[in-house]
Amino acid sequence: MRKQLLLALFIPCGLFAQNNPNPGYWQQHADYKMEVTMDVKTYQYKGKQTLVYTNNSPDTLRRVYYHLFNNAFQPNSAMDARLKTIKDPDGRMVTKVKIGDKEVKESRISALKPNEIGYLKINNFKQDGVPATNKTVGTILEVTLAKPLLPKTSTTLTLDFDGQVPVQIRRSGRNNKEGVELSMAQWYPKLAEYDFEGWQADPYIGREFHGVWGNFDVKITIDKNYIIGGSGYLQNGNQIGYNYQDAGVTVTIPKKQKTLTWHFVAPNVHDFTWAADKNYLHDKWQTEDGVTLHFLYKNNPKIIDNWKKLQPKTAALMAIYNKTVGQYPYKQYSVIQGGDGGMEYAMCTLILGEGTFDGLLGVTAHEMAHSWFQHVLATNEAKHSWMDEGFTTWLENYGLNEIAEKKVENPHADSYAGYYSLVKSGKEQPQTTHADRYDENRPYSIQAYSKGNIFLSQLEYLIGQENLLKTLKRYYSDFKFTHPTPNDIKKTAERVTGANLDWYLTEWTQTTNTIDYGIKTVEENGANTKLTLERIGRMPMPLEILVVYNDDTAETFYVPQTLMRWTKDNPYPNVKRTVTEGWDWAYPTFDISIGKPKTDIKAIVIDPSELMADINKANNVYQK
């Protein structure tokens, strides 16, 4: 089995070759080799990094940039400043202090002592063996290359780094509230992405990420009593007395040996994360698709039952995700108690381990869904967080509903409620807003998670469930291991259906225009009934109208949106349907003739599915 695993690790270049269908598409490539030694007494570490960077762009690069995420966890950092100035700071990152009769929130970062802060210090930076000028500006290392990097060429960048693990404030850190000793996220100098829009070297304030595809070869030397889980495949389990792939490995480690070196290889990913603790329990679950699921959690009697129950549910969710979107491409995935909310990483997640079982299952469902929507379909999260978080929320809701004992008709109802509350608040900003630039955290979260989710659930309203599922599968097949953009999901839906959807992408993601249709009048018209609809909101949509008669029979009317140049198949095949002429967005009202008198009509409903995000449902219903 070990031989087969090693062979699998060296084949991926062909298996994972990017196949983005956009003419002229290119993406950069970075292969990392790192060796790091962790001092578990001081929480300081030293590392060496060799990075082979391939410039696939048409541009000559004279500078490169690295993220030094640890530097955010220092007093007066940009992240600290953001916590002090934003109206609704992340509750995990502040403490409540009483000043007189008033309770105020203070940044936890501001209170960090020198031995509690995080840092990454870079030394001995060279390009192909030649020193290169560099300077650290907050969480970014700015490098002037010793020699320009021409298009279609590669260069080797080497550096030494000294790091300190901060007291855990957010995502990365040590000794958090659940007692996990090391959560090593964003812990190494990480090359910034250069894409068709230029360098993506944003300072880190705790939001989202964008990374360069590549291969990671990482060796971690740490106290021998620690167990590590994270990205990649463990290469030397037999040597250290621990193996993710084969059970029952026993190796006697000499007492005088104080440390062990763990060797991981992660092929074709854009990040590398690990966590370590002396008291991790480690369970494995083999899925029917051949993926080994790893569960690492604290040996805490209060949580063990929940973590055992979680394992078959996680396998069931992975099977649904595979069927719904596409095959998970790696041979392992790790669910690791990291002690701070939940965050997705390459081939693993770090999550809270305590709390209720439903909470544990929900966060696992969400973070594992990111393996499709971010760690295979690697959108620029900072610019298009709604594609990352929203599509993941859609898959999470869909998957949890599929495995639920009792399914609900609309598993995305909470997202609609969140979106409606945001609209009502008047604080909505367009989804084109950079993730770091939202005025408040709550509007960011709702637009990313809820409104992003509705983009897909409402797309089902526009093109039908079958076409939505076809769109997701084709989107995954066409764009996996690349950096898709909003236009790519839109174009995929258009290729599947033939509909024109540019108006939908524009209205929903680039504006704060809302949908509001209403029933204006229902009038007698001889033996027929004249139904007059009105468009109140700025955003146009096609309409499904349900008419229920006194004898409880029903029929539907479909009003096409002329901008779509397309008609959706009948979602209610057992109900009589009439397709009307199209309603052009310029006209404020639209009339439908119903072939029965008004006295025969019990009720009329706009969008009985409630998948259209109409902000005022009160005017969507007529009842006798």
N, C-alpha and C positions, 0 to 999 in steps of 0.2 A: 504493500500500500504506500509506503514511504517513497519508493521509486516512482510510482504513478503520480504522487503528489508533486515531486520535483519536476517530472516531465511536464506536468500541467502548468507549473510556474514559468517555464521557459518557452512555452508555446504562445502565451497570450498576445504577443505583438501582432500575430495574424488574426487571432480570434477577436481582438478588441480594436482592430483598425477602424478609424473613423470613416463613416460613410455618409456624411452630411450631403444631401442632394443639391444644396444651393451652389450654382456655378461659381467657381472662384473661391469657395470657402477655404479657409486655412485656420490652423490653430497651433500655438506654440507647444513645445514638449520639454519636460524637465525630468531627468533621472537623478534621484538623490541617493547618495550613500552617506550614512551618518553613524558615528560611534559616540555614545554618550555614557558618562559615568555619573551616577546619582549618589550623593551623600545624604543618607536618610536622617542624619542627625541635624545637619544645618539646612537641609532642603535646597542645597545648591548643587549645580551640576555643570560639568564641563563636556564640551562636544567638539567634534571635528565633522565638517560637512564638505563633501565633494559633489558638485552638481554639474552635470553635462546638460547644457541648455542649447536647444536647437531652435533657430530662428526660421520658422516657416513663413513668416510674413514677407511682403514685398518691400519692406522698409529696412534701411540700415539703422541699427540701434547703437547709439553712443553712450547711453546710460541704461542702467537697470535698477530696479527697486525691490527691496525685501520688506516683508511685514515682520515687525518685532512686537508681537501682540502683548508679551509680558509687561512691556513698558507702560501699558495703560493703567496698571495697578500700582500707581505712584501718586502721592499727593500733587495736586496742580496739573495732572495730566488732562488731556482733552476729555477723556471719559469722566474724570472727576469734575471738570467744569460743567459738563453736560448734566450730571446728576444734581449739581447745585442750582442750575438755571431752569431745567425743564419743570413744568407745572406738576406733572404726575410721575416722579421718578420710580424706577423699578423697586418694588418693596423689598426685594432680596438684597439690594445694594445700598440701602439706607437704614439708619436707626432712628427711632423716635426719641426725641429729647424734649423735656419740659422746661421752658423758659418762662418763669412766672406762671401765669395761668394759661399760657399758650403752648401747644404741642407743635414742634417743628421737626422736619425730617433732615437729618444730616448725612452726608456721604460717608459711607464706611471707608472709602478709599482715602479720604482726608486724614483718617485716624491711624493709618498704617504706620508702624515703626520701621526703621531701616531693615531690621531682620524679618519683617513681615511683608514688605513690598515685593513685587515681581520685577524682574529685569532680564534683559538680554544684552550682553556686551560683545561686540564683534572685534576680533583681532585678526591680523595676518591675512587680510583679504587679497587674493591673487586671481588673475585671469591668465590661464595657460602658463602659470608659474611666474608671472610678472605682477608686481604690486599694483593695485588699482586704488585710486583715491576714493574715499568714502566718508560719509558723516551720518550720524544718527539725528533725526529730527522727530522727536516723539516716538511714535510706533512705526516709523518708516526709516529704513536704511537707504540712503541715496548713494549710488555708486556711479562714478565716471569710469567707463571701461578703459583699460590700457590700450586696447585696439578696437576700433569699431567692428561690430558684428554684422557681417553682410547677410543679405537674404539667402536662404537655403544653405546656411552654414551653421556649424556648432562650435561651442567654446566650453572650456572647463573652468568653472568658478569654484574656488576653494576658500574656506574660512574656518577660523576657530571661534567658538562661542562659549561664554560663561553665562549661566542662567541662575536665577533664584525663583523658586516656586512661591507665589504669593499665598497668603491666607486666602482661602476661597471666598471670593466676592461674587463671581459669576463665571460659570462654566469651568474655568481652569483654576486649580488651587490645591491646597493641602488641608487636611484635618477639618473637613466640613462638619456641618451639624449632624450628619448621619455617621460620622466617625471614619469616613473613607480617607485614607492617608494621602494618596496621590491621585489626582485627576489631571492628567497631562494632555490638555487640549490646547492648541495654538502655542506650543511650547518651544518651537524651533524657528530659526530664521527661514521664512517661507517666501519664495520668489513671487512677486506680484504678477498678475496677469497682464499681458499685452495682447489686445485684440483689435478688431477692425475699428474700434472707437478710440484706440490709444491705450495708454497705461491706466490701469485700474489700481491705483495706489492710495486708497482712502485711509486716513487715520482710523484707528480702531476705537469705537465708543461702545462696543457691546452689541452691535447689530449683526449684519449678515456678511457673507464671504463670497469670494470668487477666486478660483485657483487654477493652476496650470496642470493639465493632464501629464502623468508620468509614472515612473516605477520607483518604488521606495525599497531600499535595502538598509535596515536599521538594526544596530546592535546596542542593547541597553544593559549596562553593568550595574547591578544593584545588590543590596544586602540579600544573602541567600534565603532569608526567611520570607521574602515577599513573593507573591504570585501576581503575574502580569496578564492582563487581557487587553485586546485592542485591535487595531487594523492589521490586516495581513495574515500570513501563514507562518506559524512557528517552525523554524528549520532545525532546531537542535534539541528537541524535547528529550531524546534519549541521553544526551550529554548532561542535561541539568536535572534529570529526574522528573520531568514534567512534559507531557505531550498532549496537544490539543487533538491530534488525529487518532492516536492509538491508546486505548485504555490499558491500565495495569502496568505501566512502565515504572520500574523501581530501580533507582540508582543510589548507591551509598556515596554521600558527599563527605570528603575528609573534614574532620572537625576544624582543622586549622584554616580551611578555606572559608573566608568570610563573605565572599561575593560570588554571584553567578552572572553570566552574560547570556541574555536572551536575544536570539537572532530571528528577526521577522522579515519577510519579503511580502510586499503588497504591490501586485501588478496593476498597472493602468488605473490609478486613482488620482485624486487631486488633493489629498490630505493624508496625514498619518497621526493617529491619536492612540494613547494608551492610558491605563490606570493600574495602580498597584496597591496592594494591601496585604498585611500579614495574615488577616483572618478571612480572606475570601473563601467561600465555598464555590466549587465549580461543577456544574452539571452540563451534560451534552444531550442533544436531541437530534436524531437523524431524520431528515425530512424524506418524503417519498421521491422528491426531485434530486436527492443526492447532496443536499446542503447540510453541513453540520452546524447546528445552532448551539452556541455557548452561552451559558448563564453564569455570571460571576456576581456574587452578592455576599454581604456580611453574614458571619455565623451568629445571627441574632434570632433566637427562638421565636420572637414575635413576628418575623417576616418570612420564615422558611416555608410555611404552608402556602402563602401567596405566590412565592417564587416557583414552587413546584407546580401549582395550578396554572401558572403563566405559560409553562413550556409547551404543552399541546396546543394551547390557544395561539401561541406565536407561530407554530408550524402551520396551523390551519389558516392563519392570516397570510402567511407567505404563499401558500398554495393559491389563495384567492387573488393575491396581487399578481402572481405569475400568470394566472389565467386571464385576468382583466387587462393588464398592461403589457406584460412580456416577461420572459424568463430572467430571474435574478442571475447575474452572470458569474458570480464568484462561488466558491465552494465552502465558504464559512461566513457566519454572521454572529456577532457577539452582542448580547444584551448585558450591560455592566452597570452595577450600582455605582453611580458617580456622586450622588448626593446633592445635586443642584438642578432642579427642574428636569428638563430633557433636552438633549441636543444631538443632532445627527452628525455622524462622522463616517469616514470611509470604512465599510465593512463592519461597523459597530455603532452603538449608541451608548452614551452615558446618561443615566436617568436617576431620579429619586427612587429609593428602594423601599421606603416605608409608606404608611398610609393604607387606604383601602385597596382591595383587589381590583375593583373597577377602575380606580385611578391608575394603578400599575398597568393594567391592560390597556387603558386608553393612551397613556403616554408611549407605551411600547408600540401600539398600533400606528401612532403618528410618526414616531421617529424612524421606525423600520420602513414606513412608506416613503420616507425621504431617500431611501436607497434607490428608488426609481426616479423620483422627482427631486433631484439635486446631485446624487452621487452616481447616476448614469446619464440623466438628462440635466447637464450642469449649466443651468441658467445663471446669469449674473444676478445674484440675490439682492445686491445693494440697489440695483436699478429696477429689477422686476421681481420684487419679493412676493408679489401676488401669484406668480407662476410657480414659485418654489413652495411657499407655505399654503397657498390656496389649493393647488392641485393635490398636495399631500393631504390636506384636510378632506378633500373630496374622496380620495382613496381610503383614508382612515375610516370615514363615516360609512362608505360603501362596504368595506370589509367587516367592520364591527356589526353592521346590520345583517350581513350574510351569515355570520356565525351566531347571531342572537337567537335565543329561544323563541322570541316573538318579534317578528320583523315589523317595522313601521313603514308607512307609505312614503314618507319623505324623510330620510335620515339626515337631511341637511337643514332641517327646520331651524335649528339654533343659529346657523349662519345667517339665515334670512332675518331672524329677530335681531341679531347683532347689527346687521347692516341697516335695518330700519331705525334702530336707536341712534346710530351714527348720523344718518340723514336728519333725523329730528333734532339732534344736538347742534347742527349748523357748523360742525367742526371738520366735516369731510374735506380731504384734499385729494387731488387726482392720483391715480395709481402710478403715474409717471413720476411722482415725487420720489427723490432718492431716499432710501430707508433712513439715512441719518438726519434728514432735514424736516421730518415731521414736527409740527409744533408741540404735539403731545404723544405719549406712548400709546394711549388707547386708540386714537384714530389710526395710528400706524397698524396696530394689531388687527383691528377690524377690517381695514382695507386689504391687508395681506392675507389673513386667514379666512375671514368670512366672505368679503366681496370677491376675493380670489377664488374661493370655492364656488361661489354662485356663478362665476364665469362659466364653469363646466356644467353645473346643474341647470343653468338657464340655457346653455348651448343644447342640452338635451331637449328643452322646450322648443328650441328653434328647429332642430334637425331630427329629433327623435332619438330614443334610447339606443336602438341598434346602430344608428350612424355615429352616435357619440362613442360607443364602445369600439367601433371600427376605427374611429379617429384616434383614440388613445393608443390602440395597438400599432397603427401605422406611424404615428408620431414617435413612439418608442423605437420602432424598427428603423425608421429613417434617420433619427437624430441621436441615438444612443452614443455615448462617449464623445459628444461634442458639446458646444455651447449654444443651444437653441435660443431664439429670440421670440418675442410675442408674435411677430409675423409668421413664424414657423408653425405654431399651433393653429393659427387662423388659416394659413394656406393648406395645411393638412386636412382640416375640416372641409375646405372648399374642394380639394382633390377627391375626397371621399364622396361628397354629395353633389357637387356641381353648383351649389348655392354661392351667391356673393355675400361675403361676411365682413368686408372691410369696414362697413358702417358700424357693425357690432363691436369690433375691436376698438375702433376710434371712440365711440360713444361711451362704452363701459369703462375703458381703462385710461383714456386721455382727458376725460371731462368728469365733472360731477353732475352731469345731467341725470335726471331721474325719470323713471317710468311711472306714469299715472294715467290710466284709462278709466272712464266711467260710463255708466248707463245714463244718458241724458234724459231721454223720454221713451215711453212705451205707449203707442197710440193706436186706436182703432183705425183701420183703413179698409172699409168695406168688409169682405169676408177674411181679410188678412190683418196682420199686425205690423205696424211700422216701428222698428227698433232703431233709435238714433244713439250712436256711440260718440263719445268725445275724447280727444287726446288733450290731457291737461299738462302732463309732464313733457319735457323737451325730447326725450328719447323715444324714437318710434319702434314699434314691434309688430309682428304678425299677431293675430288674435284667434284664440279658440273660444267659442261661445257655446255654452250648453243651455238648451231650452228644455224644461221639464213641463209636461202637460198634466192636466187634472187626473187623467187615467194612469199616471206614473210612467207613461211612455216618454221617450226623450229623443232628441236629435241634436246634432251639433252643426255649427257654422264655422268655417275657417276663412278668416280674412287675411290674405297674403299681404306681406309688406313689400311694396314694389322695389325697394332697394335691394332685396334679396334675389329678385329675378328667379324665384324658385318656390315650389309648393311642397310642403311636408306631407308625407304619407299619413293616413288616418291613424292616430294613436288609439282610437276606440273603434276597432273594426266591426264590433257587434252593434254599433249605433249608427243610424242613418246620418250621413254627412253631406253638407252642401258647401262647395267652395265658391266664394263670392269673387267679384272683381277685386283687384288689389286696391289698397288704401295708400295713396301717396302721402308722404309725411307732411306736405305743405297744407293739406286740408285739415281743418280742426275737427270736423265731424264726419261721420260716415253712417249711411242708412242701410239697414238690412230689412228685407221683406220676409216675414214669417207667414207661412201658408195656412195659418189658423187664426181665428178671432182671438182678441185679447182675453175674452172670458174663459177660453180654454187653457190659458197659460198659468201654471202654478208658480214657476220661478225661472229666472234667467241669470246665468252666472258667467262672468268673464274669467277665463282660465281656471277651470275646475281642478287642475293639477296643482295649482299654486306654485309652479316652478318659475313663473314670471315674477320678477321682483318688483311688483307694483306696490308703491309706498302707501297707497290708501285703498285698503280692501273694502272699506265701507261703501264706496260707490260702484263696486263691482257686481252687486247683487240686486236683482229686482224680485220681490216676492209679493204675491197677491195679498 
